[in-house]
């Protein structure tokens, strides 16, 4: 389900500003909490991809950075849950390693606005 992130309590509304794009450098990530409900979001930039996911591993719903900040693989293509090493592709959140197989992170559509801020983007019509 492409809009699964919307089903979480406290999910940010379309247009919500998450952070400045410059706050997420190449080969890095930023863990934030958005809105009054402190909705957990992980924003990552690697290999030309800027992506955002609900910061909750699909197995136990703990934040991916629950046990530290060593989330990105050496080549920057895989996010790993620090709790049990499940691996997910940066570009689309699909599980590719360990307990990540057969599941995926819930992607949040984002865009960089004219002021260089990352915002939650309206879902595109299919």
C-alpha positions as YAML, in Angstrom:
chain: A
units: angstrom
residues:
- id: 1
  name: UNK
  ca: [0.00, 0.00, 0.00]
- id: 2
  name: UNK
  ca: [1.68, 3.17, -1.17]
- id: 3
  name: UNK
  ca: [-0.04, 5.42, 1.34]
- id: 4
  name: UNK
  ca: [0.39, 3.15, 4.39]
- id: 5
  name: UNK
  ca: [2.15, 5.99, 6.23]
- id: 6
  name: UNK
  ca: [-1.18, 7.85, 6.36]
- id: 7
  name: UNK
  ca: [-2.70, 5.12, 8.55]
- id: 8
  name: UNK
  ca: [-0.35, 5.89, 11.45]
- id: 9
  name: UNK
  ca: [-1.74, 8.06, 14.22]
- id: 10
  name: UNK
  ca: [-0.19, 11.51, 14.05]
- id: 11
  name: UNK
  ca: [1.05, 11.20, 10.44]
- id: 12
  name: UNK
  ca: [1.98, 14.62, 9.04]
- id: 13
  name: UNK
  ca: [-0.36, 16.37, 6.63]
- id: 14
  name: UNK
  ca: [0.55, 17.02, 3.02]
- id: 15
  name: UNK
  ca: [2.64, 20.19, 2.81]
- id: 16
  name: UNK
  ca: [4.18, 19.77, 6.26]
- id: 17
  name: UNK
  ca: [7.74, 21.11, 6.35]
- id: 18
  name: UNK
  ca: [10.09, 18.44, 7.69]
- id: 19
  name: UNK
  ca: [13.51, 20.15, 7.53]
- id: 20
  name: UNK
  ca: [15.86, 22.04, 5.22]
- id: 21
  name: UNK
  ca: [17.19, 19.90, 2.37]
- id: 22
  name: UNK
  ca: [20.72, 21.05, 3.29]
- id: 23
  name: UNK
  ca: [20.30, 19.33, 6.67]
- id: 24
  name: UNK
  ca: [20.55, 15.94, 4.93]
- id: 25
  name: UNK
  ca: [23.88, 15.67, 3.14]
- id: 26
  name: UNK
  ca: [24.85, 13.03, 0.61]
- id: 27
  name: UNK
  ca: [25.43, 9.69, 2.30]
- id: 28
  name: UNK
  ca: [23.60, 10.67, 5.47]
- id: 29
  name: UNK
  ca: [20.23, 10.59, 7.15]
- id: 30
  name: UNK
  ca: [18.23, 12.70, 9.57]
- id: 31
  name: UNK
  ca: [15.88, 11.27, 12.18]
- id: 32
  name: UNK
  ca: [13.12, 13.74, 13.10]
- id: 33
  name: UNK
  ca: [9.83, 13.87, 14.94]
- id: 34
  name: UNK
  ca: [7.10, 15.86, 13.23]
- id: 35
  name: UNK
  ca: [4.09, 17.61, 14.66]
- id: 36
  name: UNK
  ca: [2.43, 17.56, 18.05]
- id: 37
  name: UNK
  ca: [2.35, 13.74, 18.07]
- id: 38
  name: UNK
  ca: [6.15, 13.50, 17.50]
- id: 39
  name: UNK
  ca: [5.62, 11.37, 14.40]
- id: 40
  name: UNK
  ca: [8.94, 9.53, 13.70]
- id: 41
  name: UNK
  ca: [10.44, 10.14, 10.25]
- id: 42
  name: UNK
  ca: [13.74, 9.08, 8.76]
- id: 43
  name: UNK
  ca: [15.01, 11.14, 5.82]
- id: 44
  name: UNK
  ca: [17.96, 9.76, 3.86]
- id: 45
  name: UNK
  ca: [20.05, 11.04, 0.94]
- id: 46
  name: UNK
  ca: [22.30, 8.59, -0.85]
- id: 47
  name: UNK
  ca: [23.40, 7.88, -4.42]
- id: 48
  name: UNK
  ca: [21.17, 10.63, -5.80]
- id: 49
  name: UNK
  ca: [18.11, 9.48, -3.85]
- id: 50
  name: UNK
  ca: [16.31, 11.65, -1.31]
- id: 51
  name: UNK
  ca: [13.71, 9.57, 0.50]
- id: 52
  name: UNK
  ca: [11.62, 9.62, 3.67]
- id: 53
  name: UNK
  ca: [10.20, 6.71, 5.63]
- id: 54
  name: UNK
  ca: [8.23, 6.18, 8.78]
- id: 55
  name: UNK
  ca: [11.04, 5.53, 11.25]
- id: 56
  name: UNK
  ca: [9.61, 2.19, 12.39]
- id: 57
  name: UNK
  ca: [11.00, -1.22, 11.50]
- id: 58
  name: UNK
  ca: [8.11, -3.43, 10.31]
- id: 59
  name: UNK
  ca: [8.99, -6.18, 12.78]
- id: 60
  name: UNK
  ca: [8.75, -4.52, 16.18]
- id: 61
  name: UNK
  ca: [7.96, -0.93, 15.18]
- id: 62
  name: UNK
  ca: [11.06, 0.32, 16.96]
- id: 63
  name: UNK
  ca: [12.88, 3.19, 15.26]
- id: 64
  name: UNK
  ca: [15.57, 2.00, 12.85]
- id: 65
  name: UNK
  ca: [18.08, 4.06, 14.84]
- id: 66
  name: UNK
  ca: [16.88, 2.66, 18.20]
- id: 67
  name: UNK
  ca: [20.36, 1.35, 19.09]
- id: 68
  name: UNK
  ca: [22.54, 3.91, 17.38]
- id: 69
  name: UNK
  ca: [23.11, 5.84, 14.21]
- id: 70
  name: UNK
  ca: [24.98, 3.31, 12.05]
- id: 71
  name: UNK
  ca: [22.09, 2.85, 9.61]
- id: 72
  name: UNK
  ca: [23.62, 3.22, 6.16]
- id: 73
  name: UNK
  ca: [25.60, 0.46, 4.48]
- id: 74
  name: UNK
  ca: [29.14, 1.33, 3.36]
- id: 75
  name: UNK
  ca: [27.94, 1.86, -0.22]
- id: 76
  name: UNK
  ca: [24.94, 3.93, 0.93]
- id: 77
  name: UNK
  ca: [22.32, 1.74, -0.73]
- id: 78
  name: UNK
  ca: [20.88, -0.08, 2.30]
- id: 79
  name: UNK
  ca: [19.33, 1.14, 5.55]
- id: 80
  name: UNK
  ca: [19.76, -1.34, 8.40]
- id: 81
  name: UNK
  ca: [17.66, -1.56, 11.53]
- id: 82
  name: UNK
  ca: [20.02, -1.24, 14.49]
- id: 83
  name: UNK
  ca: [17.84, -3.54, 16.56]
- id: 84
  name: UNK
  ca: [18.05, -6.70, 14.41]
- id: 85
  name: UNK
  ca: [19.92, -5.77, 11.20]
- id: 86
  name: UNK
  ca: [16.98, -5.99, 8.79]
- id: 87
  name: UNK
  ca: [18.10, -4.32, 5.55]
- id: 88
  name: UNK
  ca: [16.01, -2.05, 3.31]
- id: 89
  name: UNK
  ca: [16.93, -0.38, -0.01]
- id: 90
  name: UNK
  ca: [17.37, 3.36, 0.35]
- id: 91
  name: UNK
  ca: [15.70, 4.14, -2.98]
- id: 92
  name: UNK
  ca: [12.36, 2.44, -2.25]
- id: 93
  name: UNK
  ca: [12.37, 0.94, 1.26]
- id: 94
  name: UNK
  ca: [11.99, -2.65, 0.02]
- id: 95
  name: UNK
  ca: [13.49, -5.28, 2.32]
- id: 96
  name: UNK
  ca: [16.64, -6.85, 0.89]
- id: 97
  name: UNK
  ca: [18.51, -8.46, 3.82]
- id: 98
  name: UNK
  ca: [17.85, -10.61, 6.87]
- id: 99
  name: UNK
  ca: [14.56, -9.99, 8.63]
- id: 100
  name: UNK
  ca: [13.87, -7.23, 6.10]
- id: 101
  name: UNK
  ca: [13.06, -9.76, 3.40]
- id: 102
  name: UNK
  ca: [9.38, -9.93, 2.42]
- id: 103
  name: UNK
  ca: [8.54, -6.56, 3.96]
- id: 104
  name: UNK
  ca: [9.19, -2.88, 3.38]
- id: 105
  name: UNK
  ca: [9.45, 0.45, 5.13]
- id: 106
  name: UNK
  ca: [6.47, 2.78, 4.79]
- id: 107
  name: UNK
  ca: [7.58, 5.51, 2.40]
- id: 108
  name: UNK
  ca: [6.46, 9.11, 2.86]
- id: 109
  name: UNK
  ca: [6.32, 11.12, -0.39]
- id: 110
  name: UNK
  ca: [8.51, 14.22, -0.16]
- id: 111
  name: UNK
  ca: [9.63, 17.07, -2.37]
- id: 112
  name: UNK
  ca: [12.03, 19.99, -1.99]
- id: 113
  name: UNK
  ca: [10.20, 23.31, -2.30]
- id: 114
  name: UNK
  ca: [11.47, 26.58, -3.82]
- id: 115
  name: UNK
  ca: [12.95, 27.63, -0.46]
- id: 116
  name: UNK
  ca: [14.99, 24.41, -0.19]
- id: 117
  name: UNK
  ca: [12.77, 22.82, 2.46]
- id: 118
  name: UNK
  ca: [11.71, 19.18, 2.43]
- id: 119
  name: UNK
  ca: [7.92, 18.89, 2.59]
- id: 120
  name: UNK
  ca: [5.47, 16.04, 2.65]
- id: 121
  name: UNK
  ca: [4.22, 15.91, -0.91]
- id: 122
  name: UNK
  ca: [0.70, 15.23, -2.11]
- id: 123
  name: UNK
  ca: [0.37, 11.72, -3.49]
- id: 124
  name: UNK
  ca: [0.46, 11.77, -7.27]
- id: 125
  name: UNK
  ca: [-2.63, 10.65, -9.12]
- id: 126
  name: UNK
  ca: [-2.25, 7.32, -10.86]
...
